[in-house]
Structures are given as structure tokens and as C-alpha cells.
Amino acid sequence: MDNHKPSVIVVDDEEHILKTIGICLDASGFETALCSKPQQALDRLQHDCFDLAFIDLKMAPIDGMEMLAEIKKCSPETAVIIITAHGSIDTAVEAIKQGAYHYLQKPFEYKELQLFAQKALEYHQLNIEVQQLRKQALESRQQSNFITKNKHMLGQLDLAVKVAESSMSILIEGESGTGKELIAQFIHDNSDRKSGAFVKVNCAALPAELLESELFGHVKGAFTGALNNRQGRFELAHDGTIFLDEIGEVSLAIQVKLLRVIQHKEFERVGESTSRKVDVRIIAATRISPMPSGKAHLETICFIGSMQSVSSRYRYANARKTFPF
């Protein structure tokens, strides 16, 4: 096909209509493929991409609605125009709900067909441009936080991308200032939860009694000053990711509640006896005291307290990453 011309495939089992549409679209600057048999068109669509498709609604053995469904599977970017008779308007409207651009009612004028084709092409080109801009914006978001040529760092980012594809909980260890939050954001942006919220909590910034309410929420009257029901950060992060920074500062009592969220995907607000379900990916981070050599200590205990807290650490994190390298 000529890559400089917009392309269109026309499918109609009435030869005279097929040829008429072909002549009109050729004169309008389109490169046109004509198919009198639906299966012939589907075979063509397996190998060639088209900007537009004009599909007759009433055909056999494959009708226009079936053709629309198949086109959306093999060439979802193609803008489909359904050609319909007066008595099939309801079906044509249903086709629009199923993904068709519009419908063209028989009989139609030469100029009407040209206008339909031009408007559909503009819609198709705009749709492609929007998809490209979204892709560029996502790629920019995923890559903008890191500028590095360090092979080891690039390898760690590749590992972060692979980890992002899973649903596992992650513990990031590193000294202050090594970019643990950036790594957490990077993992979220590369995961299937990227359209959900990325909720950040600094566990060291709040005392234990306030941290519990911040994480899990509370009900009215749960404590002095609880004047209304309040969602916690876990609820706000539903279908997304929660980042628990300075997890090593969390009390043993809250650790137990965190483990319940991890293991059973449920919690209670402060002052409430009813369990709530939540679907959230957990990424936590903790500081590591620098060794005399300046390198990170890999075995620092993440949860303070008793040996139970040490056990919690390994139940908590399915994957660990340490920074710097």
C-alpha cells in the first residue's frame, strides 16, 4: 500500500454499491481495497492495516456486527463506518455502542460519503495521536526520575521493572538520601496498578496512636477529637500502591495489624469491629546505618522490638532491594 495515502477497506456483498463507494473514495484521495465477501475482508485485515472500514450491515454468512467485532480484535485502531438501510437504524446505533465510529444510511449522496470518510479519518488520526501522546507521557513519567549510565544501576532498574510485574510486597533498604521513594514510585509506575493511587506514609513522622488512625482510618467517637468517620491511607490506596517509609519506626502492635493486611487483605478502622477488605500493593522502606567503609549494611533489622519483629520482617517482604549498590 502507498504509505502516503489514507487507506480504507470497503465490505459489501452488492457489487454495484461496492464499486460506487470505491470510485468515490479513490477520487477523494484514499487507497481503497474492495471486498464483496466478509471472509475475504477478514483475511485481508490479518495482513494489512487500514485507517477506515466501510462495512455493510446486512451480509451473509458474516453480518456487519460480526465483522465489527472481528475488526476490533485484529485492528482496534481502524475507524469503522456501518452502512445500513433505513429499517436497521436501531442495529446501527447498537454498532456504535460496540465501537463503530458512525453509521451511513442508504441511499447516500456522493458528497455525504466523502464527508463521512473525511470526518472518520480525522477521528482516526486524532485517536492515534492521543494514544501516542499517552504512551510518551507514560514513558517520560517512568524514566524522568533516573538519569544514569551506571551499568549496575541500570541493571537494578531492570530488576525493579520485573518486580513491578508481580504483586509481591517489597522492602527497600538504603541509607537516607539514596532515592528509596523514587524507586518505589518507579515500581508503581511500571506495574499494572499504575492507574491507581500511589499513597505515601512517613511512619516516623507520627506517634503510634496517630499512625494507626492514619493507616487504617477511624470511626466517629473512636477517640477524643474523632468527630467524623475517616478513611485511612490503605483505603485511599485501594487498587493502587501504598509506600510505607521508615517502616523500622513502626511499633510492634501496628506491625501485627500490618501483617494482617498483607496476609488477609483486611483491616478494621480504629474503634470499629467490622473488617474491611482492601486490594493494595505494599512497598516499604527503611534506613540502613552506614558501615565504616561507607557501604550499606545488608543485615540491619527492619522492625524494632523483639524477635517477633525480626520474624515479621521476613513474613512482610517477598522481595528486598538495597541501596546504594
C-alpha positions as a Markdown table, in Angstrom:
| # | Residue | x | y | z |
|---|---|---|---|---|
| 1 | Met | 0.0 | 0.0 | 0.0 |
| 2 | Asp | 1.0 | 3.6 | -0.5 |
| 3 | Asn | 2.0 | 4.8 | 2.9 |
| 4 | His | 1.3 | 8.4 | 1.9 |
| 5 | Lys | -2.4 | 7.8 | 1.3 |
| 6 | Pro | -5.0 | 7.1 | 3.9 |
| 7 | Ser | -6.3 | 3.6 | 3.5 |
| 8 | Val | -9.8 | 2.2 | 3.5 |
| 9 | Ile | -11.4 | -1.2 | 3.2 |
| 10 | Val | -15.0 | -1.5 | 1.9 |
| 11 | Val | -17.0 | -4.6 | 2.5 |
| 12 | Asp | -20.4 | -5.0 | 0.7 |
| 13 | Asp | -21.9 | -8.0 | -1.0 |
| 14 | Glu | -23.7 | -5.8 | -3.5 |
| 15 | Glu | -21.3 | -5.3 | -6.3 |
| 16 | His | -22.7 | -2.1 | -7.7 |
| 17 | Ile | -22.6 | -0.4 | -4.3 |
| 18 | Leu | -19.1 | -1.7 | -3.7 |
| 19 | Lys | -17.8 | -0.2 | -6.9 |
| 20 | Thr | -19.6 | 3.1 | -6.4 |
| 21 | Ile | -18.1 | 3.6 | -3.0 |
| 22 | Gly | -14.7 | 2.6 | -4.3 |
| 23 | Ile | -14.8 | 5.2 | -7.1 |
| 24 | Cys | -15.9 | 7.9 | -4.7 |
| 25 | Leu | -13.2 | 7.2 | -2.2 |
| 26 | Asp | -10.5 | 6.8 | -4.9 |
| 27 | Ala | -11.4 | 10.3 | -6.1 |
| 28 | Ser | -11.2 | 11.6 | -2.6 |
| 29 | Gly | -7.5 | 10.5 | -2.2 |
| 30 | Phe | -7.9 | 7.2 | -0.4 |
| 31 | Glu | -6.2 | 3.9 | -1.3 |
| 32 | Thr | -9.2 | 1.6 | -1.4 |
| 33 | Ala | -9.5 | -2.2 | -1.0 |
| 34 | Leu | -12.9 | -3.6 | -2.1 |
| 35 | Cys | -14.2 | -6.9 | -0.8 |
| 36 | Ser | -17.5 | -8.5 | -1.8 |
| 37 | Lys | -17.2 | -11.3 | 0.7 |
| 38 | Pro | -16.8 | -10.8 | 4.5 |
| 39 | Gln | -14.3 | -13.6 | 4.9 |
| 40 | Gln | -12.1 | -12.1 | 2.2 |
| 41 | Ala | -12.1 | -8.9 | 4.1 |
| 42 | Leu | -11.2 | -10.6 | 7.4 |
| 43 | Asp | -8.3 | -12.4 | 5.7 |
| 44 | Arg | -7.1 | -9.1 | 4.3 |
| 45 | Leu | -7.2 | -7.5 | 7.7 |
| 46 | Gln | -4.9 | -10.1 | 9.1 |
| 47 | His | -2.1 | -8.8 | 6.9 |
| 48 | Asp | -2.9 | -5.2 | 6.2 |
| 49 | Cys | -3.7 | -2.2 | 8.4 |
| 50 | Phe | -6.5 | 0.2 | 7.3 |
| 51 | Asp | -7.4 | 3.6 | 8.6 |
| 52 | Leu | -11.1 | 3.2 | 7.8 |
| 53 | Ala | -13.5 | 0.4 | 7.1 |
| 54 | Phe | -17.0 | 0.8 | 5.5 |
| 55 | Ile | -19.0 | -2.3 | 6.4 |
| 56 | Asp | -22.4 | -3.2 | 5.1 |
| 57 | Leu | -24.7 | -4.3 | 8.0 |
| 58 | Lys | -26.7 | -6.9 | 6.1 |
| 59 | Met | -24.4 | -9.6 | 4.7 |
| 60 | Ala | -24.1 | -13.4 | 4.9 |
| 61 | Pro | -22.7 | -15.6 | 6.2 |
| 62 | Ile | -21.0 | -13.0 | 8.4 |
| 63 | Asp | -23.0 | -9.8 | 9.0 |
| 64 | Gly | -21.8 | -6.3 | 9.8 |
| 65 | Met | -22.0 | -6.7 | 13.6 |
| 66 | Glu | -19.8 | -9.8 | 13.5 |
| 67 | Met | -17.4 | -8.0 | 11.1 |
| 68 | Leu | -17.2 | -5.1 | 13.6 |
| 69 | Ala | -16.3 | -7.4 | 16.4 |
| 70 | Glu | -13.6 | -9.2 | 14.4 |
| 71 | Ile | -12.1 | -5.9 | 13.2 |
| 72 | Lys | -11.9 | -4.6 | 16.8 |
| 73 | Lys | -10.0 | -7.7 | 17.7 |
| 74 | Cys | -7.5 | -7.7 | 14.9 |
| 75 | Ser | -7.3 | -4.0 | 14.1 |
| 76 | Pro | -8.7 | -1.9 | 17.0 |
| 77 | Glu | -7.4 | 1.4 | 15.7 |
| 78 | Thr | -9.4 | 1.1 | 12.5 |
| 79 | Ala | -12.4 | 3.5 | 12.4 |
| 80 | Val | -15.5 | 1.5 | 11.3 |
| 81 | Ile | -18.5 | 3.0 | 9.5 |
| 82 | Ile | -21.5 | 0.8 | 9.3 |
| 83 | Ile | -23.6 | 1.1 | 6.0 |
| 84 | Thr | -27.2 | 0.5 | 6.8 |
| 85 | Ala | -30.7 | 0.7 | 5.3 |
| 86 | His | -33.5 | 2.7 | 6.9 |
| 87 | Gly | -35.0 | -0.2 | 8.7 |
| 88 | Ser | -31.8 | -1.1 | 10.5 |
| 89 | Ile | -31.1 | 2.1 | 12.4 |
| 90 | Asp | -31.5 | 0.6 | 15.8 |
| 91 | Thr | -28.9 | -2.1 | 15.0 |
| 92 | Ala | -26.6 | 0.6 | 13.6 |
| 93 | Val | -26.9 | 2.6 | 16.9 |
| 94 | Glu | -26.0 | -0.6 | 18.7 |
| 95 | Ala | -22.9 | -0.9 | 16.5 |
| 96 | Ile | -21.8 | 2.5 | 17.7 |
| 97 | Lys | -22.1 | 1.3 | 21.3 |
| 98 | Gln | -19.9 | -1.7 | 20.3 |
| 99 | Gly | -17.2 | 0.6 | 18.9 |
| 100 | Ala | -18.2 | 1.7 | 15.4 |
| 101 | Tyr | -17.3 | 5.3 | 14.6 |
| 102 | His | -20.7 | 6.0 | 13.0 |
| 103 | Tyr | -23.3 | 4.7 | 10.5 |
| 104 | Leu | -24.1 | 5.8 | 6.9 |
| 105 | Gln | -27.7 | 5.3 | 5.8 |
| 106 | Lys | -28.6 | 4.1 | 2.3 |
| 107 | Pro | -29.2 | 5.7 | -0.1 |
| 108 | Phe | -26.5 | 8.3 | 0.3 |
| 109 | Glu | -25.1 | 11.1 | -1.8 |
| 110 | Tyr | -21.6 | 11.3 | -3.3 |
| 111 | Lys | -20.7 | 14.3 | -1.1 |
| 112 | Glu | -22.2 | 12.7 | 2.0 |
| 113 | Leu | -19.9 | 9.7 | 1.6 |
| 114 | Gln | -16.9 | 11.9 | 1.1 |
| 115 | Leu | -17.8 | 13.9 | 4.2 |
| 116 | Phe | -18.2 | 10.7 | 6.3 |
| 117 | Ala | -14.8 | 9.5 | 5.1 |
| 118 | Gln | -13.1 | 12.7 | 5.9 |
| 119 | Lys | -14.6 | 13.1 | 9.3 |
| 120 | Ala | -13.8 | 9.4 | 10.2 |
| 121 | Leu | -10.2 | 9.9 | 9.0 |
| 122 | Glu | -9.8 | 13.0 | 11.2 |
| 123 | Tyr | -11.2 | 11.0 | 14.2 |
| 124 | His | -8.9 | 8.1 | 13.5 |
| 125 | Gln | -5.8 | 10.4 | 13.2 |
| 126 | Leu | -6.7 | 12.2 | 16.4 |
| 127 | Asn | -7.2 | 8.9 | 18.2 |
| 128 | Ile | -3.8 | 7.7 | 17.1 |
| 129 | Glu | -2.2 | 11.0 | 18.2 |
| 130 | Val | -3.8 | 10.8 | 21.6 |
| 131 | Gln | -2.6 | 7.2 | 22.1 |
| 132 | Gln | 1.0 | 8.2 | 21.1 |
| 133 | Leu | 0.9 | 11.2 | 23.5 |
| 134 | Arg | -0.3 | 9.0 | 26.3 |
| 135 | Lys | 2.5 | 6.5 | 25.6 |
| 136 | Gln | 5.1 | 9.2 | 25.5 |
| 137 | Ala | 3.7 | 10.7 | 28.8 |
| 138 | Leu | 3.9 | 7.3 | 30.5 |
| 139 | Glu | 7.4 | 6.6 | 29.2 |
| 140 | Ser | 8.5 | 10.1 | 30.3 |
| 141 | Arg | 7.0 | 9.6 | 33.8 |
| 142 | Gln | 8.6 | 6.2 | 34.1 |
| 143 | Gln | 12.1 | 7.4 | 33.1 |
| 144 | Ser | 12.3 | 11.0 | 34.2 |
| 145 | Asn | 13.3 | 10.3 | 37.8 |
| 146 | Phe | 16.5 | 8.5 | 36.8 |
| 147 | Ile | 19.4 | 9.7 | 34.7 |
| 148 | Thr | 22.2 | 7.2 | 34.9 |
| 149 | Lys | 24.8 | 5.4 | 32.8 |
| 150 | Asn | 25.9 | 3.2 | 35.6 |
| 151 | Lys | 25.6 | -0.4 | 34.4 |
| 152 | His | 24.8 | -1.7 | 37.9 |
| 153 | Met | 22.1 | 0.9 | 38.5 |
| 154 | Leu | 20.6 | 0.2 | 35.1 |
| 155 | Gly | 20.6 | -3.5 | 36.0 |
| 156 | Gln | 18.8 | -2.7 | 39.3 |
| 157 | Leu | 16.2 | -0.6 | 37.4 |
| 158 | Asp | 15.6 | -3.6 | 35.0 |
| 159 | Leu | 15.1 | -5.7 | 38.2 |
| 160 | Ala | 12.7 | -3.2 | 39.5 |
| 161 | Val | 10.7 | -3.4 | 36.3 |
| 162 | Lys | 10.5 | -7.2 | 36.6 |
| 163 | Val | 9.5 | -7.0 | 40.2 |
| 164 | Ala | 6.8 | -4.4 | 39.3 |
| 165 | Glu | 5.1 | -7.0 | 37.1 |
| 166 | Ser | 4.4 | -9.2 | 40.2 |
| 167 | Ser | 2.0 | -8.5 | 43.1 |
| 168 | Met | 4.6 | -9.2 | 45.8 |
| 169 | Ser | 5.3 | -6.9 | 48.7 |
| 170 | Ile | 8.7 | -5.2 | 48.6 |
| 171 | Leu | 11.1 | -3.9 | 51.2 |
| 172 | Ile | 13.6 | -1.3 | 50.0 |
| 173 | Glu | 16.7 | -0.8 | 52.3 |
| 174 | Gly | 19.1 | 2.0 | 51.9 |
| 175 | Glu | 20.8 | 4.9 | 53.6 |
| 176 | Ser | 19.0 | 8.3 | 53.8 |
| 177 | Gly | 19.1 | 10.2 | 50.5 |
| 178 | Thr | 19.6 | 7.1 | 48.3 |
| 179 | Gly | 16.3 | 7.5 | 46.5 |
| 180 | Lys | 14.1 | 4.8 | 48.1 |
| 181 | Glu | 10.9 | 6.7 | 47.4 |
| 182 | Leu | 11.9 | 7.3 | 43.8 |
| 183 | Ile | 12.4 | 3.5 | 43.4 |
| 184 | Ala | 9.0 | 2.9 | 45.0 |
| 185 | Gln | 7.4 | 5.3 | 42.6 |
| 186 | Phe | 9.2 | 3.7 | 39.7 |
| 187 | Ile | 8.0 | 0.3 | 40.6 |
| 188 | His | 4.4 | 1.6 | 40.9 |
| 189 | Asp | 4.6 | 3.4 | 37.5 |
| 190 | Asn | 5.7 | 0.2 | 35.8 |
| 191 | Ser | 3.1 | -2.1 | 37.4 |
| 192 | Asp | -0.4 | -2.9 | 36.4 |
| 193 | Arg | -1.6 | -0.7 | 39.3 |
| 194 | Lys | -0.1 | 2.5 | 37.7 |
| 195 | Ser | -3.6 | 3.9 | 37.0 |
| 196 | Gly | -4.3 | 3.6 | 40.8 |
| 197 | Ala | -3.2 | 5.9 | 43.6 |
| 198 | Phe | 0.4 | 6.0 | 44.9 |
| 199 | Val | -0.1 | 6.8 | 48.6 |
| 200 | Lys | 2.9 | 7.8 | 50.7 |
| 201 | Val | 3.1 | 7.5 | 54.5 |
| 202 | Asn | 6.1 | 8.5 | 56.6 |
| 203 | Cys | 5.8 | 6.2 | 59.6 |
| 204 | Ala | 8.4 | 8.1 | 61.6 |
| 205 | Ala | 6.5 | 11.4 | 61.4 |
| 206 | Leu | 3.6 | 10.3 | 63.7 |
| 207 | Pro | 3.3 | 8.8 | 67.2 |
| 208 | Ala | 2.0 | 5.2 | 67.3 |
| 209 | Glu | -1.6 | 6.2 | 68.3 |
| 210 | Leu | -1.9 | 8.6 | 65.4 |
| 211 | Leu | -0.2 | 6.4 | 62.9 |
| 212 | Glu | -2.7 | 3.7 | 63.4 |
| 213 | Ser | -5.6 | 6.1 | 62.6 |
| 214 | Glu | -3.6 | 7.4 | 59.6 |
| 215 | Leu | -3.0 | 4.0 | 58.2 |
| 216 | Phe | -6.4 | 2.3 | 58.9 |
| 217 | Gly | -8.8 | 5.2 | 59.5 |
| 218 | His | -11.2 | 5.7 | 62.4 |
| 219 | Val | -14.9 | 5.9 | 63.1 |
| 220 | Lys | -16.7 | 8.8 | 64.8 |
| 221 | Gly | -16.1 | 8.8 | 68.5 |
| 222 | Ala | -13.2 | 6.3 | 68.4 |
| 223 | Phe | -11.1 | 8.7 | 70.5 |
| 224 | Thr | -11.2 | 12.3 | 71.6 |
| 225 | Gly | -11.3 | 14.6 | 68.6 |
| 226 | Ala | -12.7 | 11.9 | 66.2 |
| 227 | Leu | -15.7 | 13.9 | 65.2 |
| 228 | Asn | -16.3 | 12.1 | 61.9 |
| 229 | Asn | -15.6 | 8.8 | 60.2 |
| 230 | Arg | -12.3 | 9.0 | 58.3 |
| 231 | Gln | -10.7 | 6.8 | 55.6 |
| 232 | Gly | -7.2 | 5.6 | 56.3 |
| 233 | Arg | -4.3 | 5.5 | 53.8 |
| 234 | Phe | -4.9 | 1.9 | 53.0 |
| 235 | Glu | -8.4 | 2.6 | 51.8 |
| 236 | Leu | -7.2 | 5.6 | 49.8 |
| 237 | Ala | -4.6 | 3.3 | 48.1 |
| 238 | His | -7.2 | 0.6 | 47.1 |
| 239 | Asp | -6.3 | -0.8 | 43.6 |
| 240 | Gly | -3.0 | 1.1 | 43.8 |
| 241 | Thr | 0.2 | 1.1 | 45.9 |
| 242 | Ile | 1.0 | 2.3 | 49.4 |
| 243 | Phe | 4.5 | 3.3 | 50.3 |
| 244 | Leu | 5.4 | 3.0 | 53.9 |
| 245 | Asp | 8.6 | 4.9 | 54.5 |
| 246 | Glu | 10.7 | 4.4 | 57.7 |
| 247 | Ile | 8.9 | 1.1 | 58.4 |
| 248 | Gly | 11.6 | 0.4 | 61.1 |
| 249 | Glu | 9.9 | 3.0 | 63.3 |
| 250 | Val | 6.6 | 1.2 | 63.5 |
| 251 | Ser | 5.6 | -0.2 | 66.9 |
| 252 | Leu | 5.1 | -4.0 | 67.4 |
| 253 | Ala | 1.3 | -3.5 | 67.8 |
| 254 | Ile | 0.9 | -1.9 | 64.4 |
| 255 | Gln | 3.3 | -4.5 | 62.9 |
| 256 | Val | 0.7 | -7.1 | 63.8 |
| 257 | Lys | -2.1 | -5.2 | 62.1 |
| 258 | Leu | 0.1 | -4.6 | 59.0 |
| 259 | Leu | 0.8 | -8.3 | 58.7 |
| 260 | Arg | -3.0 | -9.0 | 58.8 |
| 261 | Val | -3.4 | -6.6 | 55.8 |
| 262 | Ile | -0.6 | -8.4 | 54.0 |
| 263 | Gln | -1.8 | -11.9 | 54.7 |
| 264 | His | -5.6 | -11.5 | 54.6 |
| 265 | Lys | -6.2 | -8.2 | 52.7 |
| 266 | Glu | -8.3 | -6.9 | 55.5 |
| 267 | Phe | -8.3 | -4.5 | 58.5 |
| 268 | Glu | -10.5 | -2.6 | 60.9 |
| 269 | Arg | -10.7 | 1.2 | 61.3 |
| 270 | Val | -9.9 | 2.4 | 64.8 |
| 271 | Gly | -13.0 | 2.0 | 67.0 |
| 272 | Glu | -14.6 | -0.4 | 64.6 |
| 273 | Ser | -15.3 | -4.2 | 64.9 |
| 274 | Thr | -16.2 | -4.8 | 61.2 |
| 275 | Ser | -13.4 | -5.9 | 58.9 |
| 276 | Arg | -12.9 | -4.1 | 55.6 |
| 277 | Lys | -11.3 | -5.6 | 52.5 |
| 278 | Val | -8.6 | -3.8 | 50.6 |
| 279 | Asp | -6.6 | -4.6 | 47.4 |
| 280 | Val | -3.3 | -2.8 | 47.7 |
| 281 | Arg | 0.3 | -3.4 | 46.8 |
| 282 | Ile | 2.7 | -2.6 | 49.7 |
| 283 | Ile | 6.2 | -1.2 | 49.3 |
| 284 | Ala | 8.1 | -0.3 | 52.4 |
| 285 | Ala | 11.5 | 1.3 | 53.0 |
| 286 | Thr | 13.9 | 1.6 | 55.9 |
| 287 | Arg | 17.2 | 3.3 | 56.6 |
| 288 | Ile | 20.4 | 1.3 | 56.9 |
| 289 | Ser | 23.2 | 2.7 | 59.2 |
| 290 | Pro | 26.4 | 3.1 | 57.1 |
| 291 | Met | 29.3 | 0.7 | 57.7 |
| 292 | Pro | 32.7 | 2.1 | 58.4 |
| 293 | Ser | 33.6 | 1.5 | 54.7 |
| 294 | Gly | 30.6 | 3.7 | 53.7 |
| 295 | Lys | 28.7 | 0.7 | 52.2 |
| 296 | Ala | 25.2 | -0.2 | 53.3 |
| 297 | His | 24.8 | -2.8 | 56.0 |
| 298 | Leu | 22.6 | -5.6 | 54.4 |
| 299 | Glu | 21.5 | -7.2 | 57.7 |
| 300 | Thr | 20.1 | -4.3 | 59.7 |
| 301 | Ile | 16.9 | -5.3 | 61.5 |
| 302 | Cys | 14.0 | -3.5 | 59.8 |
| 303 | Phe | 11.4 | -3.9 | 62.6 |
| 304 | Ile | 12.4 | -2.8 | 66.1 |
| 305 | Gly | 11.4 | -4.7 | 69.1 |
| 306 | Ser | 11.6 | -8.4 | 70.0 |
| 307 | Met | 12.5 | -11.5 | 67.9 |
| 308 | Gln | 8.8 | -11.5 | 66.8 |
| 309 | Ser | 9.6 | -8.3 | 65.0 |
| 310 | Val | 12.5 | -9.9 | 63.2 |
| 311 | Ser | 10.2 | -12.7 | 62.1 |
| 312 | Ser | 7.8 | -10.1 | 60.9 |
| 313 | Arg | 10.4 | -8.7 | 58.6 |
| 314 | Tyr | 10.7 | -11.8 | 56.6 |
| 315 | Arg | 7.0 | -12.5 | 56.5 |
| 316 | Tyr | 6.5 | -8.9 | 55.4 |
| 317 | Ala | 8.8 | -8.7 | 52.4 |
| 318 | Asn | 8.7 | -11.1 | 49.5 |
| 319 | Ala | 11.4 | -9.1 | 47.8 |
| 320 | Arg | 14.2 | -6.9 | 49.2 |
| 321 | Lys | 16.3 | -4.3 | 47.4 |
| 322 | Thr | 19.2 | -2.5 | 49.0 |
| 323 | Phe | 20.7 | 0.9 | 48.0 |
| 324 | Pro | 23.3 | 2.2 | 47.4 |
| 325 | Phe | 25.0 | -0.6 | 45.4 |
